[in-house]
Amino acid sequence: MELEPGQRRAALRASDADREQIVSALRQHHSEGRLTVDEFTERMQHAFGAKTFGELDPLTRDLPPILPPLPEPLGSDPAMVARHRFYRHLLGYAWTNAFLVLVWMLSCLATTDLLFFWPLWTLLGWGLALGFHAIRAFGPQDDVPDRNAHWPRDPWSRDPWSRAHGNRPSAQRWSGRHRSRSHLSR
């Protein structure tokens, strides 16, 4: 006599992981308010005492299935973020300097004289900063999000002088056993 697929599953023995999975689902349903404390406790005891899937399945039959958690949103591309920040910086630069040039033009019209082009200082100074920002936004991008992540934890190994000349402090220098000879001359 061959069993139906549903009956075959009901006759299979459940593992500890299967019981824990059912209890976890019951715990979530209890936290969402679908089960009272008494119902949750009773079903949890039945789950831990169950030997087959046929004993586990009725414990969650009247409850909706638990949806899997949503996948974590992917992080933004650092290059795109850098370019977006650059474009915002460029927009601020353009609007501010356009306003300053307009003020300069109005002051020239008001005095009917050609004045010194003082917006040049903001155009050059801020333009230099904008140029460096453009190099960082459109230049080669680091794959490492933290710029200090590639540095070693040992501060002495960062120092090229101590590595090259062997001036790295040894454990003996800092231990209590190593003393100067001055205490022997007394």
Residue frames relative to the residue before (quaternion, step in Angstrom):
aa qw qx qy qz dx dy dz
M 1.0000 0.0000 0.0000 0.0000 0.00 0.00 0.00
E 0.2398 -0.7886 0.5590 0.0903 3.56 -0.61 1.24
L 0.3650 -0.7354 0.5330 0.2047 3.59 -0.95 0.90
E 0.5334 -0.5871 0.5034 0.3426 3.55 -1.23 0.59
P 0.6511 -0.5303 0.3547 0.4113 3.64 -1.15 0.49
G 0.6559 0.5064 -0.3157 0.4623 3.62 0.97 -0.78
Q 0.6678 0.4818 -0.2942 0.4852 3.57 1.03 -0.80
R 0.6163 0.5407 -0.3471 0.4553 3.57 1.09 -0.68
R 0.6462 0.5017 -0.3178 0.4793 3.59 0.99 -0.82
A 0.6518 0.5212 -0.3220 0.4471 3.60 0.95 -0.83
A 0.6928 0.4739 -0.2802 0.4658 3.60 1.08 -0.61
L 0.5565 0.6146 -0.3996 0.3911 3.62 1.21 -0.31
R 0.4749 -0.6692 0.4936 0.2880 3.54 -1.08 0.75
A 0.3767 -0.7290 0.5375 0.1942 3.55 -1.04 0.88
S 0.3797 -0.7136 0.5421 0.2294 3.56 -1.09 0.72
D 0.6787 -0.4548 0.3705 0.4419 3.54 -1.33 0.10
A 0.6317 0.5300 -0.3356 0.4554 3.59 1.03 -0.74
D 0.6290 0.5226 -0.3372 0.4665 3.61 1.03 -0.72
R 0.6564 0.5008 -0.3094 0.4718 3.58 0.96 -0.85
E 0.6505 0.5115 -0.3140 0.4655 3.59 0.99 -0.85
Q 0.6252 0.5359 -0.3356 0.4575 3.59 1.04 -0.73
I 0.6572 0.4917 -0.3103 0.4796 3.61 0.95 -0.83
V 0.6574 0.4974 -0.3150 0.4702 3.59 0.93 -0.86
S 0.6257 0.5269 -0.3375 0.4658 3.60 1.02 -0.72
A 0.6480 0.4963 -0.3162 0.4835 3.59 0.99 -0.81
L 0.6441 0.5081 -0.3251 0.4705 3.60 0.97 -0.81
R 0.6306 0.5352 -0.3299 0.4549 3.59 1.01 -0.81
Q 0.6633 0.4920 -0.3094 0.4714 3.58 0.96 -0.83
H 0.6454 0.5024 -0.3241 0.4754 3.60 0.97 -0.79
H 0.6307 0.5172 -0.3338 0.4726 3.59 1.04 -0.71
S 0.6745 0.4896 -0.3055 0.4604 3.61 0.94 -0.85
E 0.6841 0.4552 -0.2846 0.4937 3.59 1.16 -0.52
G 0.5837 -0.6429 0.3416 0.3596 3.60 1.28 0.11
R 0.4773 0.6764 -0.4466 0.3394 3.61 1.18 0.24
L 0.7648 0.2490 -0.1443 0.5764 3.60 1.18 -0.49
T 0.4016 -0.6707 0.5586 0.2773 3.55 -1.10 0.69
V 0.6953 -0.4537 0.3383 0.4430 3.55 -1.28 0.14
D 0.6610 0.5100 -0.3084 0.4559 3.58 0.95 -0.89
E 0.6586 0.4976 -0.3143 0.4689 3.60 0.92 -0.86
F 0.6529 0.5167 -0.3145 0.4559 3.55 0.94 -0.88
T 0.6647 0.5047 -0.3058 0.4581 3.60 0.90 -0.92
E 0.6645 0.5051 -0.3046 0.4588 3.57 0.90 -0.92
R 0.6897 0.4692 -0.2876 0.4705 3.61 0.85 -0.93
M 0.6242 0.5351 -0.3412 0.4557 3.57 1.04 -0.70
Q 0.6487 0.5051 -0.3185 0.4719 3.60 0.97 -0.80
H 0.6438 0.5057 -0.3169 0.4789 3.58 1.01 -0.81
A 0.6421 0.5301 -0.3303 0.4445 3.61 1.00 -0.81
F 0.7017 0.4533 -0.2845 0.4703 3.58 0.86 -0.88
G 0.6851 0.4628 -0.2845 0.4853 3.60 1.19 -0.45
A 0.5214 0.6623 -0.4072 0.3515 3.61 1.24 -0.25
K 0.2535 -0.7698 0.5701 0.1346 3.54 -1.10 0.77
T 0.7868 0.2265 -0.1168 0.5621 3.61 1.11 -0.62
F 0.6425 -0.5051 0.4071 0.4078 3.52 -1.34 0.24
G 0.5875 0.5862 -0.3623 0.4243 3.57 1.12 -0.59
E 0.6736 0.4528 -0.2933 0.5052 3.61 1.15 -0.51
L 0.6699 0.5040 -0.3005 0.4549 3.62 1.14 -0.55
D 0.6293 0.5961 -0.3400 0.3647 3.60 0.93 -0.88
P 0.6771 0.4947 -0.3359 0.4289 3.69 0.82 -0.76
L 0.5684 0.6261 -0.3836 0.3712 3.62 1.17 -0.44
T 0.7877 0.2587 -0.1423 0.5407 3.60 1.11 -0.59
R 0.3693 0.7703 -0.4639 0.2346 3.58 1.26 0.11
D 0.7438 0.3953 -0.2315 0.4868 3.63 0.96 -0.77
L 0.6155 0.5276 -0.3477 0.4711 3.60 1.27 0.19
P 0.5227 -0.6269 0.4599 0.3496 3.62 -1.06 0.64
P 0.5682 -0.5880 0.4291 0.3838 3.59 -1.10 0.50
I 0.4383 -0.6750 0.5278 0.2714 3.53 -1.13 0.69
L 0.3768 -0.7276 0.5317 0.2142 3.53 -0.81 1.05
P 0.5006 -0.6340 0.4794 0.3430 3.58 -0.99 0.68
P 0.5824 -0.5840 0.4165 0.3824 3.59 -1.10 0.56
L 0.5582 -0.6031 0.4558 0.3421 3.53 -1.15 0.67
P 0.5160 -0.6316 0.4600 0.3510 3.58 -1.00 0.67
E 0.5717 -0.5878 0.4495 0.3543 3.51 -1.17 0.63
P 0.4725 -0.6571 0.4855 0.3306 3.59 -0.91 0.79
L 0.5010 -0.6547 0.4784 0.3024 3.51 -1.03 0.82
G 0.5141 -0.6464 0.4681 0.3143 3.53 -1.03 0.77
S 0.5740 -0.5885 0.4424 0.3584 3.52 -1.17 0.56
D 0.5324 -0.6012 0.4899 0.3393 3.51 -1.18 0.62
P 0.4563 -0.7099 0.4517 0.2896 3.63 -0.62 1.03
A 0.6259 0.5348 -0.3503 0.4468 3.61 1.04 -0.68
M 0.6637 0.4942 -0.3102 0.4680 3.58 0.96 -0.81
V 0.6269 0.5244 -0.3353 0.4686 3.59 1.02 -0.75
A 0.6568 0.5089 -0.3126 0.4603 3.59 0.94 -0.88
R 0.6646 0.4911 -0.3099 0.4702 3.59 0.97 -0.80
H 0.6312 0.5280 -0.3356 0.4584 3.59 0.99 -0.78
R 0.6546 0.4970 -0.3130 0.4760 3.59 0.97 -0.81
F 0.6298 0.5288 -0.3377 0.4579 3.57 1.02 -0.76
Y 0.6633 0.5025 -0.3149 0.4564 3.61 0.89 -0.88
R 0.6264 0.5082 -0.3420 0.4820 3.59 1.05 -0.67
H 0.6372 0.5195 -0.3171 0.4728 3.58 1.01 -0.81
L 0.6520 0.5178 -0.3035 0.4633 3.57 0.97 -0.89
L 0.6469 0.5181 -0.3186 0.4600 3.58 0.97 -0.82
G 0.6515 0.5033 -0.3111 0.4749 3.57 0.98 -0.84
Y 0.6279 0.5377 -0.3178 0.4644 3.57 1.02 -0.83
A 0.6905 0.4896 -0.2885 0.4476 3.58 0.82 -1.01
W 0.6924 0.4763 -0.2946 0.4549 3.60 0.82 -0.94
T 0.6692 0.5012 -0.3126 0.4508 3.59 0.89 -0.88
N 0.7094 0.4465 -0.2755 0.4706 3.58 0.83 -0.90
A 0.5864 0.5403 -0.3755 0.4725 3.61 1.10 -0.53
F 0.6422 0.5092 -0.3216 0.4743 3.59 0.99 -0.79
L 0.6745 0.4936 -0.3043 0.4570 3.60 0.91 -0.88
V 0.6385 0.5024 -0.3302 0.4806 3.61 1.00 -0.72
L 0.6236 0.5273 -0.3320 0.4721 3.59 1.05 -0.73
V 0.6397 0.5026 -0.3240 0.4829 3.61 0.95 -0.80
W 0.6438 0.5151 -0.3244 0.4635 3.60 0.96 -0.83
M 0.6585 0.5064 -0.3109 0.4618 3.60 0.94 -0.88
L 0.6634 0.4953 -0.3116 0.4664 3.59 0.94 -0.84
S 0.6521 0.4954 -0.3306 0.4691 3.59 1.01 -0.72
C 0.6165 0.5214 -0.3469 0.4773 3.63 1.09 -0.62
L 0.6593 0.4954 -0.3068 0.4752 3.60 0.99 -0.81
A 0.6591 0.5177 -0.3159 0.4447 3.56 0.99 -0.82
T 0.7423 0.3785 -0.2223 0.5063 3.60 0.99 -0.73
T 0.2978 -0.7803 0.4819 0.2651 3.61 1.32 -0.22
D 0.6128 0.4792 -0.3574 0.5169 3.52 1.08 0.81
L 0.4488 -0.6643 0.5194 0.2958 3.56 -1.13 0.61
L 0.1903 -0.8060 0.5564 0.0673 3.57 -0.43 1.29
F 0.6562 -0.4689 0.4033 0.4322 3.53 -1.35 0.23
F 0.4336 -0.7066 0.5010 0.2485 3.57 -0.94 0.92
W 0.1044 -0.8558 0.5062 0.0222 3.55 0.32 1.29
P 0.5733 0.5728 -0.4256 0.4027 3.72 1.01 -0.31
L 0.4315 0.7092 -0.4462 0.3344 3.57 1.32 -0.15
W 0.6499 0.5418 -0.3285 0.4198 3.59 0.99 -0.82
T 0.6877 0.4369 -0.2965 0.4983 3.60 0.92 -0.76
L 0.6082 0.5480 -0.3596 0.4477 3.58 1.05 -0.67
L 0.7179 0.4424 -0.2568 0.4722 3.60 0.87 -0.94
G 0.6954 0.4876 -0.2887 0.4420 3.60 0.77 -1.00
W 0.7164 0.4165 -0.2427 0.5043 3.53 0.78 -1.04
G 0.6108 0.5573 -0.3469 0.4427 3.59 1.11 -0.66
L 0.6163 0.5301 -0.3417 0.4715 3.57 1.08 -0.69
A 0.6570 0.4897 -0.3030 0.4865 3.59 0.93 -0.87
L 0.6427 0.5173 -0.3187 0.4666 3.58 1.01 -0.77
G 0.6237 0.5395 -0.3320 0.4580 3.58 1.06 -0.71
F 0.6578 0.4868 -0.3090 0.4846 3.58 0.96 -0.83
H 0.6240 0.5282 -0.3343 0.4689 3.57 1.07 -0.75
A 0.6406 0.5215 -0.3240 0.4611 3.60 1.01 -0.79
I 0.6328 0.5221 -0.3353 0.4632 3.59 0.99 -0.78
R 0.6802 0.4744 -0.2944 0.4750 3.59 0.95 -0.83
A 0.6830 0.4913 -0.2976 0.4511 3.61 1.01 -0.74
F 0.8037 0.2882 -0.1376 0.5021 3.59 0.90 -0.87
G 0.5453 0.6119 -0.3986 0.4114 3.57 1.27 -0.06
P 0.7458 -0.3540 0.2704 0.4953 3.58 -1.23 -0.26
Q 0.2903 -0.7668 0.5551 0.1398 3.54 -0.94 0.96
D 0.4390 -0.6645 0.5363 0.2796 3.56 -1.08 0.75
D 0.3999 -0.6901 0.5460 0.2564 3.55 -1.08 0.73
V 0.6439 0.5043 -0.3165 0.4806 3.57 1.21 -0.47
P 0.3759 -0.7510 0.4851 0.2437 3.63 -0.56 1.06
D 0.7346 0.3259 -0.2095 0.5570 3.58 1.06 -0.69
R 0.4100 -0.7471 0.4642 0.2414 3.57 -0.52 1.15
N 0.7103 0.4380 -0.2636 0.4839 3.62 1.10 -0.56
A 0.4340 0.7270 -0.4528 0.2794 3.61 1.22 0.01
H 0.6863 0.4832 -0.2974 0.4550 3.61 1.07 -0.57
W 0.5304 0.6211 -0.4242 0.3910 3.61 1.20 -0.14
P 0.4712 -0.6658 0.4851 0.3152 3.58 -0.97 0.71
R 0.5774 -0.6112 0.4225 0.3383 3.54 -1.17 0.54
D 0.6459 0.5171 -0.3174 0.4633 3.60 1.12 -0.66
P 0.3711 -0.7650 0.4692 0.2385 3.64 -0.44 1.11
W 0.6338 0.5391 -0.3516 0.4290 3.63 1.08 -0.53
S 0.6473 0.5264 -0.3416 0.4328 3.59 1.05 -0.58
R 0.5825 0.5711 -0.3697 0.4448 3.62 1.25 -0.21
D 0.6584 0.5368 -0.2991 0.4347 3.51 1.12 -0.71
P 0.3317 -0.7737 0.4947 0.2160 3.63 -0.36 1.14
W 0.6095 0.5664 -0.3663 0.4166 3.63 1.04 -0.64
S 0.7063 0.4537 -0.2844 0.4630 3.59 0.80 -0.94
R 0.6273 0.5197 -0.3479 0.4640 3.61 1.08 -0.58
A 0.7126 0.4703 -0.2644 0.4485 3.56 0.90 -0.93
H 0.7972 0.3237 -0.1495 0.4871 3.59 0.97 -0.80
G 0.5015 -0.7025 0.4052 0.3015 3.56 1.20 0.19
N 0.4365 0.7076 -0.4559 0.3176 3.60 1.11 0.55
R 0.3291 0.7534 -0.5057 0.2614 3.55 1.15 0.47
P 0.4444 -0.6942 0.4791 0.3017 3.60 -0.75 0.93
S 0.3158 -0.7591 0.5408 0.1778 3.53 -0.86 0.94
A 0.6449 -0.5091 0.3926 0.4133 3.53 -1.28 0.28
Q 0.6178 0.5591 -0.3573 0.4219 3.58 1.07 -0.67
R 0.6264 0.5533 -0.3479 0.4248 3.59 0.97 -0.77
W 0.7556 0.3918 -0.2041 0.4837 3.56 0.98 -0.79
S 0.5613 0.6066 -0.4054 0.3908 3.60 1.19 -0.16
G 0.5952 -0.5877 0.4201 0.3520 3.55 -1.23 0.38
R 0.5827 0.5985 -0.3775 0.3997 3.63 1.18 -0.38
H 0.6877 0.4680 -0.2848 0.4763 3.55 1.05 -0.69
R 0.0826 0.7881 -0.6035 0.0892 3.57 -0.63 1.12
S 0.5465 -0.5799 0.4694 0.3804 3.51 -1.23 0.31
R 0.5843 -0.5953 0.4230 0.3539 3.56 -1.23 0.36
S 0.4430 0.7176 -0.4514 0.2918 3.60 1.20 -0.06
H 0.6495 0.5197 -0.3341 0.4433 3.60 1.07 -0.60
L 0.6287 0.5412 -0.3390 0.4437 3.63 1.21 -0.31
S 0.6613 0.5388 -0.3099 0.4199 3.61 1.10 -0.55
R 0.5408 0.6443 -0.4094 0.3531 3.60 1.12 -0.07
